[in-house]
Amino acid sequence: MEYYLLSQKLLFKDFKGLVTRTTDKVRQAASALAERLHRPVVYLQSNCHHKEDLARDIMRRDRVKEGLITVLSAVEPCRTWFVRGNKQTQHLELKLNWGKCIHLYFYFLHQQLGFLHLRLQTWFPFLVQICFNGREWLSRQLESAHIKYKRRDNCFAWIEDLERAQKLMDQQISTNWQELFQPLIDLCHPHHPEICRPIGGSYYWTVAESEYATDVMFKTRADLDRIYPAWVHHSVMSFGTEQVLRFLQRADAKEVKTDRRRGPDGVRVKHWLNDNSLKLYDKGSVLRSEVTINNPKDFRVWRTSELNPTGDKQWRSLRRTVADVPRRAEISRAATHRHLEALSVVQLKTPLAEEAGKVCRAKRKQGHRYRALRPFGDDALLLQTVNRLEYAIAGFHNQNIRKELYPPTRCPKLQRKQTAAVTRKLALLRAHGLIRRVPGRHLYHVSAKGRRVITALLTARNASVEDLTKMAA
């Protein structure tokens, strides 16, 4: 900001005059746009108004089919620049601090993206936020592709061709965001080139908050209502820190907070990890698992250093920049799938008696007989070990399991015996379909079936009599 003023040969005492003149231009441009398109400008005197509902009411009232719906104006908190006096140095200084200023909300019915809004801060640094909905966008894509669908609010109850619809939604991730949104910036904020000219820059495009959801569609609301209470109970009772960290592909043990809340639309279960969250809720006949990322630094992306773009790639912190949107979507999708997979154990009416009960019986495979598992006895530690969080992503070797099951020893003969014993145990788990081996390597992963069965067995093993009674009720 100091360089900005120096480039225009302005003193700190001239800062307020510069900002006031620039703010007036920005607000006048917004009023001129609304007047030219014959759309209303509404000033909100308090925050008690729900802006989106107000904009939709205006859209329905005026029968807006495309383009600008309205411009809403409101005083809201923001991070902005101030000139303050320093009593010690007796000089004026620039301070970036919290303050309040007018924010302009431009609501549109966009030809490609549908209903969205652009929020413009009318004081330095003139931040712009664009909020849009991927499913609103998908509706336009489906209509262009002549794919029939039924939509309720922000979810689809039925789509004629799910495979094509998924491909259309996946295309959104690789969008050139600046090319898509720059026309909106030019329309709503035409003075931005003039403001940015002294520093020779432009807006830097980032993702402040992203929500990625995986929806499971049921034929009727009654079908979902029959199983949903059990999923809510399982989420609250069985998903602790270790499970949520595994869903979000995190290995470091940090506190996870869980909240169960009943709203007008139903019951929502939410798990927080720092500023990121994983939610489960129902929307009519649709079950939704949703990941919200506000703090991308908790995750990693395979990329080069920004200081050395031609250097070697490494796992580095996920950034806010739109360049990392594909990786952000990949992380979120994997988390929702792991979340739903863990919930699928509840779909079994008698999981221990049916699927999990099968591993408690002897089995023959390729002419060999394998004994029954003893999940509440000798094999409890084995099942708990292979299901550990750090092995969910990278897998495990014989050595990893041996170190957990047996005390350390320097005797080579005893080490060979322990290794052979673990080999037999892993063969037993493979015979029952609980783990799988990576072809060509001595590396193992817990299978999808194994994740369901082991989770069910460990939940029952760790639950109290009161908990089991509640689960059976």
C-alpha positions in Angstrom: 0.0 0.0 0.0 2.9 2.3 0.7 4.3 1.6 -2.8 0.8 2.3 -4.2 0.8 5.7 -2.7 4.4 6.5 -3.7 3.8 5.5 -7.3 1.1 8.2 -7.4 3.2 10.7 -5.5 0.7 10.9 -2.7 1.5 11.5 1.0 -0.1 9.4 3.8 -2.3 12.3 4.7 -3.8 12.2 1.2 -4.8 8.6 1.6 -8.3 9.2 2.8 -9.1 11.6 -0.1 -7.8 9.0 -2.6 -9.9 6.2 -1.1 -13.0 8.4 -0.9 -12.8 9.5 -4.5 -12.2 5.9 -5.6 -15.1 4.5 -3.5 -17.4 7.1 -5.0 -16.5 6.0 -8.5 -17.1 2.3 -7.6 -20.5 3.0 -6.1 -21.6 5.3 -8.9 -20.6 2.7 -11.5 -22.8 0.1 -9.6 -25.8 2.5 -9.6 -25.3 3.3 -13.3 -25.2 -0.4 -14.2 -28.5 -1.0 -12.3 -30.1 2.0 -13.9 -29.0 1.1 -17.4 -30.5 -2.5 -16.9 -33.6 -1.2 -15.1 -32.8 -3.2 -12.0 -33.4 -2.1 -8.4 -30.7 -1.0 -5.9 -31.7 -1.9 -2.3 -29.9 -0.6 0.8 -30.1 -3.0 3.8 -30.0 -1.1 7.1 -29.4 -4.3 9.2 -28.1 -7.8 8.8 -31.4 -9.4 9.7 -32.2 -9.7 6.0 -31.4 -12.9 4.2 -29.9 -11.5 1.0 -30.3 -14.6 -1.2 -34.0 -14.9 -0.3 -34.5 -11.2 -1.0 -32.8 -11.5 -4.4 -34.9 -14.6 -5.3 -38.1 -12.7 -4.3 -37.1 -9.9 -6.6 -36.3 -12.4 -9.4 -39.7 -14.0 -9.1 -41.5 -10.7 -8.8 -39.9 -9.2 -11.8 -39.8 -12.5 -13.7 -36.1 -12.1 -14.5 -35.0 -14.9 -16.9 -31.3 -13.9 -17.3 -28.8 -11.2 -16.3 -28.7 -8.9 -13.3 -31.4 -9.4 -10.8 -30.6 -6.7 -8.2 -27.8 -4.8 -6.4 -27.9 -5.0 -2.6 -25.9 -2.5 -0.5 -24.9 -3.1 3.1 -22.4 -2.0 5.7 -20.3 -5.0 6.8 -17.0 -5.8 8.5 -13.9 -6.1 6.4 -10.1 -6.1 6.5 -9.0 -2.7 5.1 -6.4 0.0 5.3 -6.3 2.9 7.7 -3.8 5.7 8.3 -3.0 6.0 12.0 -0.6 8.2 14.0 2.2 6.6 15.9 2.7 8.4 19.2 6.2 7.2 19.7 7.6 8.1 16.2 5.2 11.0 15.7 4.6 9.8 12.1 1.6 8.6 10.2 1.6 4.8 9.4 -0.6 2.5 7.3 -2.4 -0.2 9.2 -4.3 -3.2 7.9 -7.1 -3.8 10.4 -10.7 -4.7 10.8 -13.2 -2.0 10.0 -16.5 -1.5 8.2 -17.5 -0.3 4.8 -20.2 -0.5 2.2 -20.3 -3.9 0.3 -22.2 -4.3 -2.9 -23.9 -7.6 -3.8 -24.6 -8.1 -7.5 -27.1 -11.0 -7.9 -27.3 -12.6 -11.4 -29.1 -15.3 -13.2 -26.0 -16.3 -15.2 -26.5 -17.9 -18.6 -24.0 -20.6 -17.8 -23.8 -20.8 -14.0 -27.4 -20.0 -13.0 -28.1 -18.1 -9.8 -25.0 -16.5 -8.3 -23.7 -13.3 -6.7 -20.6 -11.1 -6.7 -19.7 -9.3 -3.5 -17.6 -6.1 -3.9 -15.8 -4.3 -1.1 -16.0 -0.5 -1.8 -12.8 0.4 0.2 -9.2 -0.6 -0.3 -8.2 -3.3 -1.2 -11.5 -3.7 -3.1 -11.8 -7.5 -2.5 -14.2 -9.4 -4.8 -15.9 -12.6 -3.8 -18.0 -14.7 -6.2 -20.3 -17.3 -4.8 -21.8 -19.9 -7.1 -23.3 -23.4 -6.9 -22.0 -26.3 -8.9 -25.4 -28.1 -8.9 -27.0 -24.9 -10.2 -24.4 -25.0 -13.0 -25.1 -28.7 -13.6 -28.8 -28.0 -14.2 -27.7 -25.8 -17.1 -25.4 -28.4 -18.4 -28.1 -31.1 -18.2 -30.5 -28.9 -20.1 -27.9 -28.2 -22.8 -27.2 -32.0 -23.1 -31.0 -32.8 -23.2 -30.8 -35.0 -20.1 -33.9 -35.1 -18.0 -33.8 -34.6 -14.2 -35.8 -33.8 -11.1 -34.4 -31.2 -8.8 -35.4 -30.2 -5.3 -33.6 -27.1 -3.9 -29.9 -27.8 -4.1 -30.0 -31.5 -4.9 -31.2 -33.9 -7.7 -33.8 -36.5 -6.8 -33.5 -38.2 -10.2 -31.3 -37.9 -13.3 -32.0 -39.8 -16.5 -28.3 -40.6 -17.2 -26.1 -40.5 -14.1 -22.9 -41.4 -15.9 -23.1 -38.5 -18.4 -24.2 -36.2 -15.6 -21.1 -37.1 -13.5 -18.9 -36.5 -16.5 -20.5 -33.0 -17.0 -19.9 -32.1 -13.4 -16.3 -33.4 -13.5 -15.7 -30.9 -16.3 -16.4 -28.0 -13.9 -13.1 -28.8 -12.1 -10.9 -28.0 -15.1 -12.6 -24.6 -15.8 -10.4 -21.6 -16.6 -11.9 -19.6 -13.7 -10.4 -16.2 -14.6 -11.7 -16.5 -18.2 -15.2 -17.5 -16.8 -15.5 -14.7 -14.2 -13.5 -11.8 -15.7 -16.6 -10.6 -17.7 -18.5 -10.3 -14.3 -15.6 -8.3 -12.8 -15.6 -6.0 -15.9 -19.3 -5.5 -15.7 -19.7 -4.9 -11.9 -16.4 -3.3 -11.2 -15.3 -1.4 -14.3 -12.8 0.8 -12.5 -10.6 -2.1 -11.4 -8.0 -1.6 -14.2 -7.6 2.0 -13.2 -7.2 1.0 -9.5 -4.6 -1.7 -10.3 -2.6 0.3 -12.9 -0.2 2.0 -10.4 1.2 -1.4 -9.3 0.8 -3.1 -12.6 -1.2 -6.0 -11.2 -4.6 -7.5 -11.2 -6.8 -9.7 -9.0 -5.3 -12.9 -7.7 -7.8 -15.7 -8.0 -8.2 -18.0 -5.0 -10.8 -20.3 -3.4 -11.8 -18.9 0.0 -14.2 -21.7 0.8 -15.2 -24.9 -1.1 -17.9 -27.4 -0.5 -17.8 -30.7 -2.2 -20.7 -33.2 -1.7 -21.4 -36.8 -2.8 -25.2 -37.5 -3.0 -26.8 -40.9 -2.7 -30.3 -40.9 -4.2 -33.0 -43.1 -2.8 -36.2 -44.0 -4.6 -38.4 -42.5 -1.9 -38.1 -40.4 1.2 -39.5 -43.3 3.2 -36.6 -45.6 2.1 -34.0 -43.1 3.4 -36.0 -42.4 6.6 -35.9 -46.0 7.5 -32.1 -46.2 7.7 -31.0 -42.6 8.3 -31.5 -42.6 12.2 -29.2 -45.6 12.4 -26.5 -43.7 10.4 -26.9 -40.6 12.6 -26.4 -42.8 15.7 -23.5 -44.6 14.2 -21.8 -41.3 13.2 -22.1 -39.9 16.7 -21.3 -43.1 18.6 -18.6 -44.7 16.4 -16.8 -42.0 14.5 -14.0 -40.6 16.7 -10.8 -38.7 16.0 -9.1 -41.7 14.3 -12.0 -42.4 11.9 -12.5 -38.7 10.9 -8.8 -38.3 10.3 -8.8 -41.4 8.0 -11.8 -39.9 6.1 -9.9 -36.7 5.5 -6.6 -38.5 4.7 -4.8 -37.1 7.7 -2.3 -39.0 9.8 -1.6 -36.5 12.6 -3.7 -36.8 15.7 -5.6 -33.5 16.3 -8.8 -32.9 18.2 -11.9 -33.6 16.2 -15.2 -32.1 17.4 -18.6 -33.7 16.6 -21.9 -32.0 16.6 -25.4 -33.4 16.1 -28.0 -30.7 15.4 -31.7 -30.9 14.4 -33.0 -28.2 12.1 -36.1 -27.6 10.1 -34.9 -29.9 7.3 -33.8 -32.8 9.6 -30.8 -34.0 11.5 -27.2 -33.0 10.6 -24.0 -34.6 12.0 -20.9 -32.5 11.5 -17.2 -33.3 12.3 -14.7 -30.4 12.6 -11.0 -30.6 12.1 -9.4 -27.2 12.4 -11.4 -25.0 10.0 -12.4 -27.9 7.8 -15.4 -30.1 8.3 -17.2 -33.3 7.2 -21.0 -33.4 7.3 -23.8 -35.9 6.9 -27.4 -34.8 6.4 -30.5 -35.8 4.4 -32.3 -33.7 1.8 -35.6 -35.3 1.0 -34.8 -38.6 -0.7 -31.1 -37.7 -1.0 -28.3 -38.6 1.5 -25.4 -36.1 1.3 -21.8 -36.4 2.6 -20.1 -33.1 2.3 -16.6 -31.8 2.8 -16.0 -28.1 3.5 -12.4 -26.8 3.1 -11.5 -23.4 4.6 -7.9 -24.1 5.5 -6.2 -25.9 2.6 -2.8 -26.0 4.4 -4.0 -29.1 6.2 -3.8 -31.1 3.0 -1.0 -31.8 0.4 -0.7 -31.6 -3.4 2.0 -33.1 -5.6 3.6 -30.0 -7.2 6.8 -28.0 -7.7 7.9 -25.1 -5.6 6.5 -21.7 -6.6 10.1 -20.3 -6.3 11.4 -23.0 -8.7 8.6 -24.0 -11.1 11.0 -26.2 -13.2 12.3 -28.1 -10.1 11.3 -31.5 -8.8 7.8 -32.1 -7.6 7.1 -33.0 -3.9 4.2 -33.3 -1.6 3.6 -29.6 -0.6 0.8 -27.7 1.2 -2.4 -27.3 -0.7 -2.9 -23.6 -1.7 -5.9 -21.3 -2.0 -5.0 -20.6 -5.6 -7.5 -21.8 -8.2 -4.5 -23.8 -9.7 -5.1 -26.4 -6.9 -8.9 -26.8 -7.5 -8.5 -30.3 -9.1 -6.5 -31.6 -6.1 -9.0 -30.0 -3.7 -11.8 -31.8 -5.5 -9.9 -35.1 -5.4 -9.3 -34.8 -1.7 -13.0 -34.0 -1.0 -14.3 -36.7 -3.2 -12.1 -39.4 -1.6 -13.2 -38.2 1.9 -16.9 -38.4 1.1 -16.5 -41.9 -0.4 -14.6 -43.1 2.6 -17.2 -41.6 4.8 -20.1 -43.3 3.0 -18.2 -46.6 2.9 -17.8 -46.5 6.7 -21.5 -45.8 7.0 -22.4 -48.7 4.8 -21.8 -51.2 7.6 -25.1 -49.9 9.2 -27.0 -51.0 6.1 -26.7 -54.6 7.3 -29.6 -55.4 9.6 -27.6 -57.9 11.6 -24.0 -57.2 10.5 -22.3 -59.4 13.1 -24.7 -62.3 12.5 -24.5 -62.2 8.7 -21.3 -60.7 7.1 -19.1 -60.3 10.1 -20.4 -63.7 11.4 -19.0 -65.4 8.4 -15.4 -64.7 9.4 -16.0 -66.4 12.7 -16.4 -69.7 10.9 -13.7 -71.9 9.3 -13.2 -71.6 5.6 -11.7 -73.6 2.8 -9.9 -71.9 -0.1 -8.0 -73.5 -2.9 -7.9 -76.8 -1.0 -6.6 -75.3 2.2 -8.5 -75.0 5.4 -8.4 -71.7 7.3 -9.5 -71.5 10.9 -12.2 -69.1 12.1 -11.2 -65.7 13.3 -11.5 -64.9 17.0 -12.3 -61.1 17.0 -13.0 -61.0 20.7 -10.0 -63.1 21.6 -6.6 -63.8 20.1 -7.2 -61.9 16.9 -8.5 -58.7 18.4 -5.1 -57.0 18.4 -4.4 -58.2 14.9 -7.7 -56.7 13.5 -7.1 -53.4 15.4 -3.5 -53.2 14.0 -4.3 -53.7 10.3 -7.2 -51.2 10.7 -4.9 -48.4 12.0 -5.1 -44.9 10.5 -1.6 -44.7 9.2 -2.1 -47.9 7.1 -5.3 -46.7 5.5 -3.4 -44.8 2.8 0.1 -46.2 2.5 -0.7 -49.9 3.4 1.3 -52.1 5.6 4.1 -54.8 5.5 4.7 -57.9 7.5 7.3 -55.9 9.6 4.8 -53.3 10.6 2.4 -55.9 12.0 5.2 -57.9 13.7 6.4 -54.8 15.6 2.9 -54.3 17.0 2.1 -57.9 17.9 5.4 -59.0 19.4 7.9 -57.4 21.8 11.2 -56.3 20.2 14.0 -58.8 20.0 17.6 -59.0 18.5 17.5 -62.8 18.2 17.5 -63.6 14.4 15.9 -67.0 15.0 13.1 -65.5 17.0 12.6 -62.7 14.4 12.2 -65.4 11.7 9.6 -67.2 13.8 7.7 -64.0 14.4 7.8 -63.1 10.7 6.5 -66.6 9.8 3.7 -66.3 12.3 2.6 -62.9 10.9 2.7 -64.4 7.4 0.2 -67.0 8.5 -2.0 -64.4 10.2 -2.0 -62.3 7.0 -2.8 -65.4 4.9 -5.8 -66.0 7.3 -7.1 -62.5 6.8 -6.6 -62.8 3.0 -8.6 -66.0 3.0 -11.5 -64.4 4.7 -11.3 -61.4 2.3 -10.4 -58.8 4.9 -7.1 -57.7 3.3 -5.7 -57.8 -0.2 -2.1 -57.9 -1.4 -0.7 -55.4 -3.9 0.4 -57.5 -7.0 4.2 -57.9 -7.2 4.8 -56.4 -3.7 4.7 -57.5 -0.1 2.3 -54.7 0.7 -1.2 -55.1 2.0 -4.4 -53.0 2.2 -7.6 -53.6 4.1 -10.3 -54.4 1.5 -13.7 -52.6 1.4 -15.3 -55.7 2.9 -12.6 -55.8 5.6 -13.2 -52.1 6.5 -16.9 -52.8 7.1 -16.4 -56.1 9.0 -13.5 -54.9 11.1 -15.2 -51.6 12.0 -18.4 -53.5 13.0 -16.4 -56.0 15.2 -14.2 -53.4 16.8 -17.3 -51.2 17.5 -19.1 -54.1 19.2 -15.9 -55.0 21.1 -15.4 -51.5 22.5 -19.0 -50.7 23.2 -20.5 -51.1 26.7 -23.6 -53.1 27.4 -25.6 -49.9 27.5 -24.3 -48.8 24.0 -25.1 -52.2 22.5 -28.6 -52.1 24.0 -29.2 -48.7 22.4 -27.8 -49.9 19.0 -30.1 -52.9 19.2 -33.2 -50.8 20.1 
